[in-house]
Amino acid sequence: MAERSGIFAGEDPFAIARAWLAEAEPREPNDPNAIALATVDAEGLPNVRMVLLKEIEPAAFVFYTNYDSTKAQEIAQSGKAAFVLHWKSLRRQIRVRGLTSREDGPQADAYFASRSLKSRLGAWASRQSQPLESRGALMGEVARRTAEFGTNPPRPPFWGGIRITPVEIEFWADGAFRLHDRFRWRRDDPAAPWSVQRLSP
């Protein structure tokens, strides 16, 4: 293991990630859990978009989405994804690359139930990433779903979590004169032990 101290100390990268996120939460003005999520299409052309990271589990990262969306379809095709968490207030970032799986059981049900009613109805109404005739058509679908489900809509079968189990995590912190600190945690597969290397800025 590379010698690490201060904000990089510890033998559990998920604990380090949780600590950094907790430090960012009171300092970032909006969405400290926003990640830039990268996927690739069937031709290998990259896509990237902002989504909200909802859980840092003991061994994975989880966000939620419509499974018919472009990002979910690309993830289903490749079984892989990457993301970066970046905090300007801390001058730090975390990069993650890994393998994906769905979270569409009780954990997804519980998270869906915790969302606001309008967000739950919106999940039913939106055909995410599909062409839309007009905003009026979208609001009409929201009204239809409101009439159908009332105040307790269930989780849609096409909506749930995607878990990213990393094979690589990099912690980066800004340094004077662009001499940044970088530590990369890497393993061959999710069952293998981590190796840690300090990287040049």
JOVENJO-V698570 format. One record per backbone hydrogen bond with DSSP energy under -0.5 kcal/mol. NH is the residue of the N-H (numbers start at 1). CO is the residue of the C=O. Records with the same first field share a line. If there is no record, write none. Layout:
NH->CO, CO
This chain:
2->196
8->5
9->6
16->12
17->13
18->14
19->15
20->16
21->17
22->18
23->19
24->20
25->21
26->22
27->24
28->24
34->31
35->51
36->84
37->35, 49
38->82
39->47
41->45
44->41
47->39
49->37
51->35
53->33, 51
54->62
55->62
57->55, 60
61->164
62->55
63->162
64->52
65->160
67->158
68->158
69->66
73->69
74->70
75->71
76->72
77->73
78->74
79->75
81->98
82->38
83->96
84->36
85->94
86->34
87->92
88->86
91->87
92->87
93->172
94->85
95->170
96->83
97->168
98->81
99->165
100->79
101->163
103->161
104->102
108->105
109->105
110->106
111->107
112->108
113->109
114->110, 111
115->111, 112
120->116
121->117
122->118
123->119
124->120
125->121
126->122
128->126
130->127
138->134
139->135
140->136
141->137
142->138
143->139
144->140
145->141
146->142
147->143
148->144
149->145
150->146
152->149
159->156
160->65
161->103
162->63
163->101
164->61
165->99, 163
166->164
167->97
168->97
169->185
170->95
171->183
172->93
173->181
174->91
178->175
179->176
180->178
181->173
182->199
183->171
184->197
185->169, 183
186->195
187->167
192->189
195->186
197->184
199->182
